[in-house]
């Protein structure tokens, strides 16, 4: 078994819908704040699905051909990981018709769309949980959750299981067949609306048999449907052919940023780490990995690099060069900054005069090179350290090959007589300038 083939050519873009673009001010909640207001965990800025539709050309200009949206279902918070109705689009984002238009507009541009499967927990406003609160042991949904006593109480500590102790996020009892039926109906419903896959939120909090059954529900509905698991450590347990097609590649993120941002790794340590990561992923699943440098759960890429655009571009070069589908987090491509949640969730900057042109051009160039050179998308991989500040990532596909040289130092001369791995790419020495990336094709 293997991940769907289209992922080998995919470039993803992650959108936090409430903060990307306000395309329909008529949907704004009464307490909406200005678009450039400081993001908090509670405020609303008015982002919606129409805003995404309006800016699809920006995404395709980046080489993006796949979207991952954080939750869109009816909820109470701006992040919407607290669903109150999984079968409805949040009224502040639009409606089902708007969502269908988004899917159609994406597909017309060759862009696939993946939604967030938040099935470990819901919001305390969910109709089933409200019924338990109201009717206690007499509720037909009492065993949809794990309630320890009545009345149901959130304070001083919740007397029901939650996600990470958050009282407003009651945990589903996934051992209950009625809950599983509900969740599987959710999976089928949105696939029927045209989505191309699911990202599994905190899957490590649910038993693995549930996810095996989830896959058994999803995969017969389309062989190209993508299932990607959130995972911050070892991806291998999810990639045995029975659960996911890939994971969010936070391990790659740690390695890349350790080399470019923190300088805690030298090139040999980076190459060794990349080799270990590659070896931990079963054959057939490398192209299903979702490579990322930032997300809604991390500080922004430029912030991590202390505002150093050149170093950030080195990290992007590593991400685009490694096996897996690269993913950009909205706004990172134009130089947005911010610490972790809520700082990384500000309104997208649409004033082009405030964009960083060097960063944007560099990311577009990396995406273009990846699109032009098939080995960078589909080739096998080898890594080598040229010196402590220079790493070489080589991708080979049939008789073609490409190499990405990422140099974080003050300049280096690549000598094919001294570095055997370079002999297929250089006939004579090549100087690489300070803090730069070079893409080489096989001779």
Number of C-alpha atoms within 10 A of each C-alpha: 12 17 25 18 16 14 26 22 19 24 26 27 23 21 23 25 26 28 25 26 25 24 20 16 14 10 16 19 13 7 10 15 15 11 19 12 13 14 20 14 12 10 15 24 24 28 28 28 25 20 21 21 19 14 14 16 14 11 19 17 12 21 22 24 21 25 22 22 17 22 25 28 23 24 25 18 15 23 20 21 23 24 27 22 18 25 16 15 20 22 16 22 25 20 16 15 11 16 20 14 14 21 19 18 17 21 17 10 13 13 22 25 22 24 22 19 23 22 26 22 24 26 26 22 19 19 15 20 24 17 16 22 18 13 16 18 15 10 16 12 18 18 17 21 22 16 23 12 11 13 14 18 15 14 8 7 10 17 18 19 19 22 16 10 13 14 20 17 22 28 27 23 21 24 15 12 12 14 18 20 13 13 21 19 15 17 23 15 14 17 19 11 14 17 22 23 24 24 23 22 21 17 20 14 13 18 12 15 13 18 21 15 14 21 20 14 14 19 14 10 12 11 11 15 20 26 25 26 27 20 21 15 13 14 23 16 15 24 26 16 16 17 21 28 27 32 28 24 27 22 19 25 20 18 24 26 24 17 25 28 24 14 13 12 19 18 24 18 17 25 21 15 19 22 15 11 18 18 12 15 20 17 14 16 26 27 27 28 28 26 28 28 29 22 22 19 13 17 20 26 33 26 20 22 18 13 15 15 19 20 23 26 27 24 27 29 24 28 24 24 29 27 25 28 27 28 26 26 20 27 25 26 23 21 22 22 20 19 16 17 17 17 18 26 32 24 26 21 20 13 7 9 8 11 17 15 14 15 21 18 15 20 23 17 15 22 21 14 16 21 16 11 18 18 24 29 26 21 21 16 21 17 22 22 21 23 16 16 21 26 25 25 22 27 26 19 16 9 7 14 22 25 25 22 26 27 26 26 15 11 15 19 11 19 17 17 13 11 13 11 19 23 15 15 17 17 12 11 13 12 11 19 15 13 19 20 25 14 20 16 16 16 11
